[in-house]
């Protein structure tokens, strides 16, 4: 197994990690591993449209009827009567 060293962690961040680890009954090292596992479990979509499509695609598509195009209406005449 590989190991990494993380330097220059803000004291407040380290304190939050210690509290979170204690809440879950783990060491800070185990908690950091779990956070990394969770964050890297699924690939991050490249854009919002991809994310929406991936979430809705299993539900199936919707066939929409496209209305026929109509001629452009004449502009209204606001002249004085």
Residue pairs with C-beta under 8 A, 6 or more apart in sequence:
6 32
14 28
17 28
17 31
17 32
18 28
20 31
21 27
21 28
21 30
21 31
24 31
24 34
26 34
45 51
45 54
